[in-house]
Amino acid sequence: MARVDIKVSQSIPAHLRYTVADFNREFPTDDACLEQIKEDRFPGGVAKCEKCGVERKHYRVTGRTAYACDHCGNHIYPLAGTIFEKTTTSLRLWFYAMYLMGSTRCGISAKQIQRETGVTYKTAWRMFRQIRSLLGEDLQLEGPTVEVDETYVGGVRKYGTGRPMRGDKKKTPVLGIVERKGRVVAKAIESVDAKTLVGNIHKHVLPASTVYTDELNAYNTVPGARQYNHRRINHSAKVYVIGDIHTNTVEGFWSLIKRGIGGVYHAVSQRYLQSYLDEYSFRYNRRDQGNLVFKSILEQVSRRAE
């Protein structure tokens, strides 16, 4: 595997830096990667033996991705039920792809993974799709202060700027809800009507939170039974900040996504848009982890195992 030099910002604390050299040292072989997955799923190699019916210690079977019960020899397979099951691609390349995805703010393309690892573009694209399937989170934002905004992704603008008009059918609306100095939820939605927008706010925001939005009429019913403290900024009047009333945090997140999609992926189909939103949200929600986001992605493998 060719060495890739990824610059580590000096602003990242030393204990949060995880370089290519660190990766190569921790995961030099497929066996090391398999051992990591085994430890995540079956710490210490202890797992329930289906034949014995009790917890037993298991040991690696040479030449196979299996571990055998030390009492009866029955096998367990750490890769079963994970995105690695039945893969013919090196586990180390899978890990390396996850490392690269976790080490960038704006994303990395399948084409770049193809160049770095030597796999085919089809394989690189499939790996990214599988890894992204791990990154979706159904979060309950704890606030107490959140910003809500909508944007549009994809297609070509036909009628000036602002919200899409009738001719902009390829544009997909996306709703963002973000805690100030906290986490974000980004969802591709069908429309920007009140039922959709307010319904998602109710789903992800705790009652009695302060909710900041712009002047869109669909937000008129935000306070409702949840007793949100609804505060608004009038963008149409070119007013963007009044004291603590603004949506700059969520708009900063939109800027990150649009720079990434436009600069790295160039275009994203409506079918796969949510998986890209999940990827950006996952990294954003762990931005205080420095280069260790890779480890969080790796943890998702075991958590999502069937």
SVG drawing of the C-alpha trace seen along z (x, -y; Angstrom):
<svg xmlns="http://www.w3.org/2000/svg" viewBox="-50 -44 55 75">
<polyline fill="none" stroke="black" stroke-width="0.4" points="0.0,0.0 1.4,-3.4 2.1,-5.8 -0.2,-8.8 0.9,-11.8 -2.0,-13.5 -1.1,-16.8 -2.1,-16.9 -3.0,-20.4 -0.9,-21.6 -4.1,-22.8 -5.1,-19.2 -4.0,-18.1 -1.3,-15.4 -3.6,-12.8 -6.1,-13.3 -3.6,-12.9 -3.7,-9.6 -1.4,-9.7 -0.8,-7.3 2.3,-6.0 0.1,-5.3 -2.4,-3.4 0.4,-1.3 1.8,-0.5 -1.5,0.6 -2.9,2.4 0.1,3.8 -1.8,6.9 -5.2,8.3 -4.7,10.5 -4.3,7.4 -7.6,6.0 -9.4,9.3 -8.1,9.4 -9.5,5.9 -12.9,6.8 -12.9,10.0 -12.0,7.9 -14.7,5.4 -17.3,8.1 -16.0,10.8 -13.6,9.2 -10.9,11.5 -12.2,14.1 -15.0,15.0 -18.3,15.7 -21.2,18.0 -20.5,21.4 -23.6,22.5 -22.6,26.2 -21.7,26.0 -24.5,23.5 -22.3,21.5 -19.6,18.7 -16.3,20.2 -12.8,18.9 -12.1,19.0 -8.8,19.2 -7.8,18.2 -8.0,20.9 -4.9,20.6 -5.6,19.6 -9.2,18.8 -11.3,15.9 -12.6,18.1 -12.1,18.7 -12.6,22.1 -14.1,22.9 -11.4,24.2 -13.7,27.0 -15.5,28.4 -13.8,26.7 -17.0,25.1 -16.3,22.0 -17.4,18.3 -16.8,15.8 -16.3,12.2 -16.9,10.9 -20.4,12.5 -23.1,10.0 -20.7,7.1 -20.0,5.1 -16.9,7.3 -18.8,10.6 -17.9,12.5 -15.6,9.7 -12.7,10.6 -11.1,7.2 -8.2,7.0 -9.5,6.1 -6.6,3.6 -7.8,1.8 -11.3,1.5 -9.7,0.1 -7.6,-2.3 -10.7,-3.6 -12.3,-4.2 -9.2,-5.9 -9.2,-8.3 -12.9,-9.0 -12.4,-9.9 -9.3,-12.1 -11.0,-14.7 -13.6,-17.4 -14.8,-17.7 -14.8,-14.1 -12.7,-11.9 -13.8,-10.4 -14.0,-6.8 -11.7,-7.7 -9.1,-8.9 -9.4,-5.6 -8.9,-3.8 -5.7,-5.7 -4.4,-5.2 -5.1,-1.5 -5.1,0.0 -8.6,1.5 -11.0,1.0 -13.3,-2.0 -16.3,0.3 -14.8,1.8 -13.8,-1.6 -17.4,-2.9 -18.9,0.2 -16.7,-0.1 -17.7,-3.7 -21.3,-2.9 -21.0,-0.1 -19.0,-2.2 -21.6,-5.1 -24.3,-2.6 -22.8,-2.5 -22.9,-6.3 -26.6,-7.1 -27.7,-8.2 -31.2,-8.7 -30.2,-11.4 -32.2,-13.2 -30.7,-16.6 -30.4,-17.8 -30.1,-21.5 -31.2,-23.6 -30.6,-25.9 -30.9,-24.7 -31.0,-26.2 -33.1,-24.9 -32.8,-25.7 -33.4,-24.1 -31.3,-24.0 -31.4,-22.4 -28.9,-20.0 -28.4,-18.9 -29.7,-20.0 -29.1,-23.2 -30.7,-26.5 -33.1,-27.7 -34.5,-30.8 -32.0,-33.0 -31.2,-32.4 -33.1,-31.7 -35.5,-28.8 -36.1,-26.6 -39.0,-27.5 -41.2,-25.3 -38.5,-24.6 -36.0,-23.3 -37.3,-19.8 -33.9,-18.1 -33.2,-20.0 -33.7,-18.0 -34.7,-19.8 -32.6,-19.0 -33.4,-19.9 -30.7,-20.7 -31.2,-20.9 -28.0,-21.7 -27.2,-22.4 -25.1,-25.4 -21.6,-24.1 -23.1,-20.6 -24.4,-18.0 -26.3,-18.1 -29.1,-16.1 -29.4,-16.4 -32.3,-14.8 -33.2,-14.7 -37.0,-15.5 -39.8,-15.4 -40.9,-19.0 -40.6,-22.1 -44.2,-22.2 -45.0,-22.8 -45.9,-19.1 -42.5,-17.9 -40.4,-20.6 -42.2,-20.9 -42.6,-17.1 -38.8,-16.6 -38.3,-19.3 -40.6,-17.5 -38.8,-14.3 -35.3,-15.5 -35.6,-18.5 -36.6,-18.3 -39.7,-20.3 -39.1,-23.8 -35.9,-24.3 -35.1,-27.6 -35.5,-27.1 -34.0,-29.6 -35.3,-29.7 -35.6,-32.1 -38.9,-33.7 -40.3,-30.8 -44.0,-30.5 -43.8,-26.8 -42.1,-27.5 -45.1,-29.4 -46.4,-26.5 -43.1,-25.6 -44.0,-26.7 -47.1,-24.5 -47.7,-22.0 -44.0,-21.4 -43.7,-25.0 -40.6,-25.8 -39.2,-29.3 -39.3,-30.2 -37.0,-33.1 -36.7,-34.1 -34.4,-36.1 -35.6,-37.8 -33.2,-36.9 -35.5,-38.3 -34.9,-41.7 -31.2,-41.0 -31.0,-40.8 -28.7,-37.9 -27.8,-38.6 -29.6,-40.4 -27.9,-39.6 -28.0,-35.9 -30.8,-35.5 -29.2,-33.9 -28.9,-30.6 -25.2,-31.0 -24.2,-27.6 -26.4,-25.5 -25.5,-27.6 -21.9,-26.9 -22.7,-23.2 -24.4,-23.7 -21.3,-25.4 -19.2,-22.4 -21.5,-20.0 -21.8,-22.1 -18.0,-22.6 -17.5,-18.9 -20.1,-17.7 -19.2,-20.4 -15.4,-20.0 -15.0,-16.3 -18.0,-14.4 -19.2,-17.1 -22.7,-15.7 -24.7,-13.4 -27.9,-11.6 -31.1,-11.9 -31.0,-8.2 -27.7,-8.3 -27.9,-11.8 -29.0,-10.7 -25.9,-8.5 -23.6,-11.5 -25.5,-13.6 -25.0,-10.9 -21.2,-10.9 -20.9,-14.6 -23.0,-14.6 -21.1,-11.8 -17.8,-13.6 -19.3,-16.9 -20.6,-15.4 -17.2,-14.1 -15.1,-17.1 -13.6,-17.3 -12.0,-13.8 -9.3,-15.1 -8.0,-12.3 -9.6,-9.6 -12.9,-9.8 -11.6,-6.6 -11.9,-4.7 -15.5,-5.8 -16.2,-4.6 -14.6,-1.3 -16.7,-0.9 -19.8,-1.2 -18.9,2.1 -19.6,4.1 -22.5,2.0 -24.3,2.6 -23.4,6.3 -26.4,8.5"/>
</svg>
